[in-house]
Amino acid sequence: MTLVRRLLDQAARTPGAVALVAGDGAELTYGELRRRVLAVRRGLLSVGLAPGDGVLFSVRPSPESLVLALGVVASRGVVVFADPGAGPEMFTARLRLARPRWSAAESVLYAGSRLRPVRAYARRRGLLLPNLARISTDLRHLYVGRWLPGVPRGALPFARLAQGDAPEPDDVGDPDAPAAVIFTSGTTAHPRAVVHTQASLATALDLFRTRLPLGPGDVVHTDQLMLGLPTLISGARWSMPPLSCSPAGFAALLAERGATHTFCVPAHLADILDAAPRLPDTLRHVLLGAAPAPAGILRRAMAAAPSAEVLSVYAMTEILPVAIASAEDKLAHTASGAGGDLLGAPLTGAAFAPDGELLLSGPGLCRGYLGDEPFTELPTGDLARLDGHGRLVLMGRKKDMLIRGKFNLYPGLYEPAIAALDGVAEAAYVGVPDPVTGDEEVVLAVVGDASGLARRLPAVIDHDALPDRIVELPALPRSGRGRKLDRDRLRGLVTR
């Protein structure tokens, strides 16, 4: 059964229940969600969207973006997620690789990318917008929101599609056909995009639900599509925060909407807890993901939501989720001195290369990278092992390995134990090459109190892993939506 079919069937069972609460508080029932998705499907087919057509998707999280994305997939199209904030050069490179036939964007983005005063304002704010109409002259255009100057002539309004007829479909796509393209990394010369099918995405949603009980009456507060979709398929309620929601506002909505589940990036949760040290008692599950969760954040989350289970999700865009571990288990693993970061029992196929690199496989694995041959196994770039209970333990990234004589130092093996020490909030290793000898100076950067830390380290880490120098920083540099550690910037900060 396809992803879209499962959602449509769930919506048909509970048409009067609230499926979605938007950032502004507006509610959308399951019945209306179903009707709009089917209306968009019919509308797209009637204007010529063909199976396999890529739809360049530049619409921020909202009820409209959800309906439009599901309507595209139900029409056998492919949603091509491309962040306009990546910059004009990268955006254009991604466009060349994906070769979509359609573009769907917010009217404000069309206006901002074409009107000179708006482009100048965005540039002053550090946002370089691509000119969607100019670089995509061969595309058919859809726009979300009210019409604004700059929207291409002949562009179709989403509102008109969503208000049209909504006949019952005979078919909502092939489970094994591409459904979504997600750009992850690469350069302007060689961008990289992950291709998922309806089947691989449906598997991911099922894996989430095996570890995260969801059902009618639950309220999941998040802007993450891959947690919102299993929420809807389970008959629960998806609560969306408004765009650019402040940490205090996020916490207030958790209480106001009676959230039972939420998802946060660890750095974002830290900001939320600074604004609201106590989270509402309605919470039963707090998920952390997109970046490693330091021990300090795990402890703060447990203290802020004592009635909730705090979980850390290990996942990759190519296959998700891979493993989920409770905060209690992660902290107990670190306290045991076993080394590394506990990820949890694998939820998918896991094997190891001779050098310890984690290799993943299974029905949730993406089809492959756009433009490349399909693959059946994913080399993750992560070094890992299984503990005595069959759980994955992350030892570090292959590319982050530091070489000290004959000793290979994997930062991920030691950083959790150091961050768990009293007075230390976060810890990160980085190598600083000596410009004369080429040898790497091993520097440990910590957020917190570094006084006396050098004397305490020999009790918790290998002698060969002791840093040459310890630097105390107010915060570790981070980048991207996931607020992941930026080791290149960190290297610059700690270079003498």
PLY file of the C-alpha trace (Angstrom):
ply
format ascii 1.0
element vertex 496
property float x
property float y
property float z
element edge 495
property int vertex1
property int vertex2
end_header
0.00 0.00 0.00
1.35 3.41 -0.93
2.07 6.19 1.55
-0.70 8.37 0.10
-3.25 5.54 0.14
-2.60 4.88 3.81
-3.12 8.53 4.68
-6.30 8.76 2.59
-7.72 5.64 4.24
-6.98 6.95 7.74
-8.62 10.28 6.88
-11.72 8.45 5.61
-12.05 6.61 8.94
-12.03 9.78 11.07
-13.22 12.64 8.80
-14.44 14.85 11.66
-11.28 14.64 13.78
-8.74 17.47 13.71
-5.72 16.38 11.67
-3.64 19.53 11.71
-3.32 22.75 13.70
-1.47 25.43 11.75
1.01 27.92 13.13
-1.74 30.55 13.42
-4.06 28.13 15.24
-6.32 27.33 12.28
-7.56 23.74 12.31
-7.90 21.29 9.43
-9.98 18.14 9.81
-9.03 14.78 8.33
-12.00 14.97 6.01
-11.01 18.37 4.65
-7.35 17.33 4.38
-8.40 14.32 2.32
-10.67 16.41 0.09
-7.95 18.99 -0.59
-5.31 16.39 -1.43
-7.66 14.71 -3.90
-8.66 18.07 -5.37
-5.02 19.03 -5.91
-4.39 15.62 -7.46
-7.23 16.06 -9.93
-6.24 19.64 -10.67
-2.61 18.73 -11.41
-3.61 15.86 -13.67
-6.06 18.09 -15.53
-3.35 20.64 -16.35
-0.92 18.03 -17.62
1.26 16.77 -14.79
2.59 13.42 -16.03
3.96 10.41 -14.09
7.54 11.06 -13.02
7.34 14.84 -13.49
9.54 16.64 -10.98
8.01 19.54 -9.07
10.61 21.94 -7.68
9.24 22.58 -4.19
10.00 25.86 -2.41
7.15 26.09 0.11
7.82 26.37 3.83
6.10 24.00 6.32
2.36 24.77 6.43
-0.97 23.03 5.80
-0.77 24.25 2.20
2.69 22.75 1.68
1.53 19.40 3.11
-1.56 19.27 0.88
0.42 20.29 -2.19
3.22 17.77 -1.60
0.75 14.93 -1.03
-1.23 16.00 -4.09
1.91 15.89 -6.22
2.79 12.37 -5.03
-0.82 11.22 -5.45
-0.58 12.45 -9.06
2.51 10.25 -9.56
4.73 13.32 -9.58
8.01 13.72 -7.69
8.48 16.41 -5.03
11.95 17.96 -5.47
12.84 19.75 -2.25
15.31 22.55 -3.03
16.13 25.25 -0.48
16.17 28.69 -2.17
18.30 29.96 0.72
21.18 27.79 -0.49
22.16 30.62 -2.85
21.61 31.22 -6.58
24.63 29.19 -7.76
23.80 26.10 -5.71
20.10 26.42 -6.51
20.86 26.57 -10.23
23.21 23.56 -9.98
20.51 21.55 -8.24
18.01 22.58 -10.87
20.33 21.28 -13.62
20.61 17.92 -11.91
16.92 17.47 -11.06
15.54 18.83 -14.36
12.01 19.38 -13.00
9.11 20.28 -15.26
7.21 22.27 -12.64
7.98 24.82 -9.92
5.87 25.33 -6.80
6.78 28.27 -4.59
5.25 30.81 -2.25
4.19 34.00 -3.98
6.40 35.97 -1.60
9.43 34.04 -2.89
8.56 34.79 -6.50
8.18 38.45 -5.57
11.34 38.49 -3.52
13.39 36.84 -6.24
12.28 39.23 -8.99
11.60 42.65 -7.45
14.82 44.60 -7.08
13.94 46.38 -3.78
12.94 43.10 -2.15
16.07 41.33 -3.42
18.21 44.16 -2.06
16.50 43.91 1.34
17.02 40.13 1.42
20.68 40.56 0.47
21.18 42.97 3.40
19.74 40.26 5.66
22.29 37.78 4.28
19.82 35.88 2.07
20.73 35.55 -1.61
17.57 34.53 -3.44
17.58 32.91 -6.87
15.46 34.50 -9.58
12.97 31.67 -9.95
11.25 33.06 -13.02
14.49 33.73 -14.88
16.36 30.49 -14.21
13.29 28.33 -14.75
11.69 29.79 -17.87
10.78 26.35 -19.22
8.84 25.33 -16.10
5.13 25.39 -15.39
4.56 27.43 -12.22
2.31 27.05 -9.16
2.15 29.58 -6.36
0.96 29.42 -2.76
-0.50 32.50 -1.10
-2.17 35.56 -2.54
-0.97 36.86 -5.87
1.95 39.31 -5.66
3.90 41.22 -8.32
6.64 38.92 -9.58
4.52 35.77 -9.79
5.10 34.44 -13.35
2.38 35.05 -15.90
0.12 32.03 -16.20
1.14 30.55 -12.83
-1.55 28.36 -11.24
-2.82 29.39 -7.78
-2.76 26.61 -5.21
-6.04 27.89 -3.77
-7.84 27.19 -7.04
-6.46 23.64 -7.20
-7.44 22.90 -3.60
-11.01 24.14 -4.11
-11.73 22.02 -7.18
-13.53 18.71 -7.54
-12.10 15.80 -5.53
-13.09 12.51 -7.18
-12.04 9.22 -5.62
-8.86 7.92 -7.27
-8.43 4.48 -8.76
-4.66 4.67 -8.30
-2.34 6.91 -6.28
0.96 5.75 -7.65
3.46 2.92 -7.79
5.03 2.22 -4.35
8.45 1.71 -5.98
8.41 4.80 -8.19
10.32 7.94 -7.08
8.22 10.18 -4.83
10.66 12.67 -3.30
14.09 14.10 -4.06
15.97 15.66 -1.15
19.22 17.56 -1.68
21.72 16.96 1.09
25.25 18.04 0.23
27.77 18.37 -2.57
29.15 21.28 -4.53
27.86 23.43 -7.36
29.75 21.11 -9.72
28.46 17.91 -8.12
25.31 18.41 -6.01
23.93 15.31 -4.26
20.28 14.41 -3.91
18.58 11.44 -2.26
15.71 9.75 -4.13
12.98 8.17 -1.98
10.02 6.11 -3.14
6.57 5.91 -1.55
7.57 2.46 -0.27
10.82 3.59 1.38
9.07 6.56 3.01
6.21 4.36 4.24
8.75 1.99 5.79
10.38 4.92 7.60
7.04 5.98 9.05
6.34 2.44 10.26
9.76 2.26 11.93
9.04 5.46 13.84
5.75 4.06 15.05
7.36 0.83 16.34
9.31 2.88 18.89
6.95 5.82 19.28
3.37 4.89 20.20
0.94 7.18 18.36
-2.81 7.19 18.01
-6.02 9.20 18.26
-5.83 11.71 21.10
-2.09 12.30 20.73
-0.82 15.75 19.73
2.59 15.94 18.02
4.17 19.41 18.00
6.77 19.71 15.25
7.54 21.22 11.85
9.25 18.01 10.69
7.47 16.25 7.83
8.90 12.84 8.70
7.32 13.00 12.14
4.16 14.75 10.97
3.32 12.06 8.41
3.33 9.12 10.87
1.22 11.33 13.14
-1.45 11.65 10.46
-1.33 8.00 9.41
-1.89 7.09 13.08
-4.97 9.29 13.40
-3.25 11.66 15.85
-3.10 15.47 15.60
-0.16 17.33 14.06
0.51 20.68 15.72
2.70 22.99 13.59
4.60 25.87 15.19
4.49 29.15 13.28
7.39 30.07 11.01
10.30 31.65 12.89
8.76 30.60 16.19
10.77 31.80 19.20
11.90 29.27 21.83
9.50 30.81 24.35
6.69 30.67 21.80
7.44 27.02 21.02
7.24 26.13 24.73
4.02 28.12 25.16
2.36 26.25 22.29
3.36 22.90 23.80
1.22 23.78 26.80
-1.54 25.60 24.92
-2.16 22.72 22.49
-1.68 19.91 25.02
1.23 18.35 23.15
1.99 14.72 23.97
5.00 14.43 21.64
7.56 16.88 20.29
10.74 16.84 18.23
13.67 19.21 18.61
17.23 19.59 17.44
19.37 19.43 20.64
20.61 23.01 20.28
17.03 24.22 19.74
15.84 22.35 22.83
18.57 24.07 24.85
17.17 27.44 23.76
13.63 26.30 24.63
14.71 25.18 28.10
16.49 28.49 28.68
13.14 30.19 28.07
10.98 27.57 29.83
12.86 25.31 32.27
9.71 23.24 32.88
7.79 21.64 30.03
4.07 20.75 30.27
3.06 17.55 32.04
1.07 16.45 28.98
4.33 15.51 27.22
4.97 11.76 27.07
7.76 11.71 24.46
10.49 14.22 23.67
12.50 13.32 20.57
15.94 14.73 19.81
17.58 14.32 16.43
19.52 15.76 13.47
22.64 16.09 15.66
24.21 14.24 18.62
22.56 15.04 21.95
25.14 15.98 24.63
24.71 14.54 28.11
23.92 17.99 29.49
20.97 18.43 27.14
19.67 14.94 27.93
19.75 15.67 31.67
18.04 19.02 31.22
15.31 17.45 29.08
14.67 14.73 31.64
14.45 17.29 34.44
12.19 19.60 32.42
9.77 16.82 31.44
9.93 14.20 34.21
6.78 12.44 33.01
8.10 12.09 29.43
10.43 9.59 27.81
13.35 11.46 26.25
14.56 9.73 23.08
17.49 10.39 20.77
17.03 9.48 17.09
19.92 8.43 14.86
18.96 8.78 11.21
20.24 9.74 7.80
18.41 11.33 4.89
19.08 8.13 2.92
17.44 5.88 5.55
15.51 6.89 8.64
15.24 6.14 11.43
18.25 3.87 11.96
18.13 3.57 15.76
16.41 5.22 18.73
17.80 5.25 22.29
16.38 6.57 25.53
18.22 9.29 27.42
18.53 6.99 30.44
20.24 4.29 28.38
22.57 6.79 26.70
23.65 8.32 30.01
24.09 4.88 31.61
26.27 3.78 28.70
28.48 6.86 29.04
28.72 6.44 32.83
29.82 2.82 32.37
32.99 3.95 30.61
32.25 1.77 27.59
33.13 4.58 25.18
31.28 5.97 22.22
27.73 7.23 21.91
24.91 4.71 22.34
22.48 4.85 19.40
20.13 2.00 20.29
19.08 -1.28 18.70
19.19 -1.09 14.89
15.76 -0.72 13.31
17.07 -1.70 9.88
19.77 -3.90 8.38
23.20 -3.10 9.83
26.62 -4.51 8.92
30.20 -3.34 9.28
33.06 -2.84 6.84
36.53 -4.16 7.84
37.49 -0.71 9.15
34.35 -0.50 11.32
32.27 1.70 9.02
28.53 1.18 9.51
26.71 -0.16 6.44
22.91 0.10 6.29
20.29 -1.69 4.20
16.62 -2.60 4.24
13.25 -1.57 2.75
13.58 1.94 4.19
16.74 2.64 2.23
16.35 5.25 -0.47
16.48 4.25 -4.11
19.85 5.95 -4.53
21.34 9.30 -5.49
19.80 11.26 -8.32
21.68 10.57 -11.55
23.51 7.53 -10.14
22.82 3.82 -10.21
20.50 2.47 -7.47
22.21 0.89 -4.49
21.27 -1.78 -1.96
23.67 -0.85 0.86
24.66 2.54 2.25
28.17 3.27 3.57
27.40 5.82 6.28
30.84 7.30 6.91
30.21 6.56 10.61
32.38 4.17 12.61
30.29 2.00 14.91
30.09 -1.31 16.76
27.52 -3.47 18.52
27.56 -3.70 22.30
26.77 -6.81 24.33
23.04 -6.12 24.04
23.03 -5.85 20.25
22.79 -2.06 20.28
24.67 0.26 17.94
27.40 2.42 19.47
28.78 5.31 17.44
32.56 5.60 17.60
33.00 8.65 15.37
33.10 9.90 11.79
35.76 8.45 9.50
36.61 11.89 8.15
36.99 13.35 11.67
39.65 10.85 12.69
42.86 12.42 14.05
46.19 10.62 13.70
48.68 10.90 16.55
51.69 8.74 15.76
50.34 5.19 15.59
47.15 6.10 17.48
43.91 6.80 15.60
41.80 9.20 17.67
38.08 9.09 16.91
36.45 12.16 18.50
33.03 10.52 18.81
34.49 7.83 21.03
35.53 10.30 23.75
33.38 13.41 23.42
30.29 11.94 25.19
32.33 10.94 28.26
33.96 14.37 28.47
30.64 16.20 28.03
29.20 14.12 30.87
31.71 15.51 33.38
30.43 18.02 35.95
30.76 21.58 34.72
31.08 20.61 31.04
28.09 21.27 28.77
29.64 20.24 25.43
32.97 18.94 24.20
34.55 18.56 20.77
37.95 17.47 19.47
39.60 19.04 16.47
43.01 18.75 14.87
45.03 21.88 14.10
47.85 21.20 11.59
51.27 22.63 12.39
52.24 24.82 9.42
55.90 23.76 9.74
55.83 20.07 10.63
52.40 19.15 9.31
51.66 17.26 12.55
48.23 17.76 14.11
47.86 19.45 17.46
44.93 17.77 19.22
42.73 20.48 20.71
39.74 19.88 22.97
37.14 22.65 22.94
34.64 22.72 25.79
31.60 24.78 26.66
31.59 25.16 30.42
34.27 25.30 33.09
37.61 24.04 31.80
39.53 24.75 35.00
41.04 21.56 36.36
39.68 19.57 33.44
43.13 18.36 32.36
43.55 16.63 35.74
40.20 14.84 35.46
40.51 13.57 31.89
42.94 10.66 32.52
40.24 9.01 34.63
37.71 8.88 31.79
39.59 8.63 28.46
42.62 6.81 27.01
46.02 8.33 27.67
46.70 8.59 23.94
43.50 10.60 23.52
44.46 13.32 26.00
44.44 16.70 24.23
47.52 18.79 23.67
45.50 21.85 24.60
42.09 22.65 26.08
40.16 25.72 24.94
37.09 27.08 26.71
34.46 28.58 24.40
31.10 30.24 25.09
29.49 28.01 22.42
30.50 25.51 19.74
30.01 26.73 16.14
27.08 25.09 14.39
25.55 25.20 10.94
22.47 24.12 9.01
18.92 23.48 10.14
20.15 20.61 12.29
22.62 22.93 14.06
25.35 20.33 13.57
28.86 20.94 14.84
30.98 22.79 12.28
34.46 21.40 12.85
36.02 23.56 10.15
34.87 26.74 11.90
35.87 25.26 15.25
39.35 24.64 13.91
39.61 28.30 13.02
38.43 29.37 16.48
41.01 27.31 18.35
43.97 27.91 16.02
46.62 29.87 17.88
0 1
1 2
2 3
3 4
4 5
5 6
6 7
7 8
8 9
9 10
10 11
11 12
12 13
13 14
14 15
15 16
16 17
17 18
18 19
19 20
20 21
21 22
22 23
23 24
24 25
25 26
26 27
27 28
28 29
29 30
30 31
31 32
32 33
33 34
34 35
35 36
36 37
37 38
38 39
39 40
40 41
41 42
42 43
43 44
44 45
45 46
46 47
47 48
48 49
49 50
50 51
51 52
52 53
53 54
54 55
55 56
56 57
57 58
58 59
59 60
60 61
61 62
62 63
63 64
64 65
65 66
66 67
67 68
68 69
69 70
70 71
71 72
72 73
73 74
74 75
75 76
76 77
77 78
78 79
79 80
80 81
81 82
82 83
83 84
84 85
85 86
86 87
87 88
88 89
89 90
90 91
91 92
92 93
93 94
94 95
95 96
96 97
97 98
98 99
99 100
100 101
101 102
102 103
103 104
104 105
105 106
106 107
107 108
108 109
109 110
110 111
111 112
112 113
113 114
114 115
115 116
116 117
117 118
118 119
119 120
120 121
121 122
122 123
123 124
124 125
125 126
126 127
127 128
128 129
129 130
130 131
131 132
132 133
133 134
134 135
135 136
136 137
137 138
138 139
139 140
140 141
141 142
142 143
143 144
144 145
145 146
146 147
147 148
148 149
149 150
150 151
151 152
152 153
153 154
154 155
155 156
156 157
157 158
158 159
159 160
160 161
161 162
162 163
163 164
164 165
165 166
166 167
167 168
168 169
169 170
170 171
171 172
172 173
173 174
174 175
175 176
176 177
177 178
178 179
179 180
180 181
181 182
182 183
183 184
184 185
185 186
186 187
187 188
188 189
189 190
190 191
191 192
192 193
193 194
194 195
195 196
196 197
197 198
198 199
199 200
200 201
201 202
202 203
203 204
204 205
205 206
206 207
207 208
208 209
209 210
210 211
211 212
212 213
213 214
214 215
215 216
216 217
217 218
218 219
219 220
220 221
221 222
222 223
223 224
224 225
225 226
226 227
227 228
228 229
229 230
230 231
231 232
232 233
233 234
234 235
235 236
236 237
237 238
238 239
239 240
240 241
241 242
242 243
243 244
244 245
245 246
246 247
247 248
248 249
249 250
250 251
251 252
252 253
253 254
254 255
255 256
256 257
257 258
258 259
259 260
260 261
261 262
262 263
263 264
264 265
265 266
266 267
267 268
268 269
269 270
270 271
271 272
272 273
273 274
274 275
275 276
276 277
277 278
278 279
279 280
280 281
281 282
282 283
283 284
284 285
285 286
286 287
287 288
288 289
289 290
290 291
291 292
292 293
293 294
294 295
295 296
296 297
297 298
298 299
299 300
300 301
301 302
302 303
303 304
304 305
305 306
306 307
307 308
308 309
309 310
310 311
311 312
312 313
313 314
314 315
315 316
316 317
317 318
318 319
319 320
320 321
321 322
322 323
323 324
324 325
325 326
326 327
327 328
328 329
329 330
330 331
331 332
332 333
333 334
334 335
335 336
336 337
337 338
338 339
339 340
340 341
341 342
342 343
343 344
344 345
345 346
346 347
347 348
348 349
349 350
350 351
351 352
352 353
353 354
354 355
355 356
356 357
357 358
358 359
359 360
360 361
361 362
362 363
363 364
364 365
365 366
366 367
367 368
368 369
369 370
370 371
371 372
372 373
373 374
374 375
375 376
376 377
377 378
378 379
379 380
380 381
381 382
382 383
383 384
384 385
385 386
386 387
387 388
388 389
389 390
390 391
391 392
392 393
393 394
394 395
395 396
396 397
397 398
398 399
399 400
400 401
401 402
402 403
403 404
404 405
405 406
406 407
407 408
408 409
409 410
410 411
411 412
412 413
413 414
414 415
415 416
416 417
417 418
418 419
419 420
420 421
421 422
422 423
423 424
424 425
425 426
426 427
427 428
428 429
429 430
430 431
431 432
432 433
433 434
434 435
435 436
436 437
437 438
438 439
439 440
440 441
441 442
442 443
443 444
444 445
445 446
446 447
447 448
448 449
449 450
450 451
451 452
452 453
453 454
454 455
455 456
456 457
457 458
458 459
459 460
460 461
461 462
462 463
463 464
464 465
465 466
466 467
467 468
468 469
469 470
470 471
471 472
472 473
473 474
474 475
475 476
476 477
477 478
478 479
479 480
480 481
481 482
482 483
483 484
484 485
485 486
486 487
487 488
488 489
489 490
490 491
491 492
492 493
493 494
494 495
